[in-house]
Amino acid sequence: MLQEVVRAGRPTRSALSGPGVDGRPGFITPVLAGRENLGYLSIIDHPQHLEELAMVAIEHAATVIALEMIKSSARSRKPRTGCAASLVDDLLTRHLRRPGERPAPGATSAL
């Protein structure tokens, strides 16, 4: 069922299953970043007269969650990217030295 939800790429009406929700009506939608599936979001037991609003709400919420997950992932990678950039800069400028070796006068090194 979840593969069908991802393929649809939008909220899908379903009788949900899982602890405490077996057979209850609701919507499930994938949380997508491009073509990458980051997870799922569902609404259970929404009022039937607000079904269209529930679909819009879950779609919007899935987009916000995807953006927050992407932002969080980018933040966690930033220090490594900065370190890698520093290493590349040191490699290009030949400022690296062996352990215990003193830097040349005026040279700087990240190590």
C-alpha positions as CSV (number, residue, x, y, z in Angstrom):
1,M,0.0,0.0,0.0
2,L,2.8,2.5,0.9
3,Q,4.4,2.0,-2.5
4,E,1.1,3.0,-4.1
5,V,1.0,6.1,-1.9
6,V,4.5,7.2,-3.0
7,R,3.6,6.5,-6.7
8,A,0.5,8.7,-6.4
9,G,2.6,11.4,-4.7
10,R,-0.5,12.9,-3.1
11,P,-2.9,12.2,-0.2
12,T,-4.6,8.9,-0.7
13,R,-7.9,7.8,1.1
14,S,-7.4,4.6,2.9
15,A,-8.6,2.4,5.8
16,L,-5.5,2.8,7.9
17,S,-3.9,0.0,9.8
18,G,-1.6,-0.1,12.8
19,P,-1.7,0.0,16.6
20,G,-5.0,1.7,17.6
21,V,-6.1,2.7,14.1
22,D,-7.0,-0.6,12.4
23,G,-9.7,0.0,9.8
24,R,-10.3,3.6,10.7
25,P,-10.8,5.9,7.7
26,G,-8.2,8.5,6.9
27,F,-5.7,9.9,4.5
28,I,-2.0,9.0,4.1
29,T,0.5,11.0,2.1
30,P,4.2,10.6,1.4
31,V,6.7,13.2,2.7
32,L,8.7,13.7,-0.4
33,A,11.9,15.7,-1.3
34,G,12.0,15.5,-5.0
35,R,11.7,11.8,-5.7
36,E,13.1,10.7,-2.3
37,N,10.5,9.5,0.2
38,L,11.3,10.8,3.6
39,G,8.4,9.2,5.4
40,Y,4.6,9.3,5.7
41,L,1.9,11.4,7.3
42,S,-1.7,10.5,8.0
43,I,-4.9,12.0,9.2
44,I,-7.3,9.7,11.1
45,D,-11.0,10.2,11.7
46,H,-11.4,13.6,10.1
47,P,-14.9,15.0,9.9
48,Q,-16.5,13.8,6.6
49,H,-17.8,17.2,5.8
50,L,-14.2,18.6,6.0
51,E,-12.7,16.0,3.7
52,E,-11.4,18.4,1.1
53,L,-9.9,20.6,3.8
54,A,-8.2,17.5,5.4
55,M,-6.6,16.7,2.0
56,V,-5.2,20.2,1.6
57,A,-4.0,20.3,5.2
58,I,-2.2,17.0,5.0
59,E,-0.6,17.9,1.7
60,H,0.6,21.2,3.1
61,A,1.9,19.6,6.3
62,A,3.8,17.0,4.3
63,T,5.5,19.8,2.3
64,V,6.4,21.7,5.5
65,I,7.8,18.5,7.1
66,A,9.9,17.8,4.0
67,L,11.4,21.3,4.0
68,E,12.2,21.1,7.7
69,M,13.9,17.7,7.2
70,I,15.9,19.0,4.3
71,K,16.9,22.1,6.4
72,S,17.9,19.9,9.3
73,S,20.0,17.6,7.1
74,A,21.8,20.6,5.5
75,R,22.6,21.9,9.0
76,S,24.1,18.6,10.1
77,R,26.3,18.4,6.9
78,K,27.5,22.0,7.1
79,P,30.4,21.5,9.6
80,R,31.7,18.5,7.5
81,T,31.4,20.6,4.4
82,G,33.4,23.4,6.0
83,C,36.1,20.9,7.2
84,A,36.3,19.4,3.7
85,A,36.6,22.8,2.1
86,S,39.4,23.7,4.5
87,L,41.2,20.4,3.8
88,V,40.9,21.0,0.0
89,D,42.2,24.5,0.5
90,D,45.2,23.3,2.5
91,L,45.9,20.6,-0.1
92,L,45.8,23.1,-2.9
93,T,48.0,25.6,-1.1
94,R,50.4,22.9,0.3
95,H,50.0,24.0,3.8
96,L,49.7,20.5,5.2
97,R,52.5,19.1,7.3
98,R,53.4,15.8,8.9
99,P,52.6,15.1,12.5
100,G,55.3,16.7,14.7
101,E,56.6,18.8,11.8
102,R,56.8,22.5,12.5
103,P,55.1,24.8,10.0
104,A,57.3,27.0,7.7
105,P,57.5,30.6,8.8
106,G,54.4,32.5,7.8
107,A,52.5,29.3,6.8
108,T,49.2,28.2,8.3
109,S,47.7,24.8,8.6
110,A,44.4,23.3,9.6
111,L,46.2,20.3,11.2
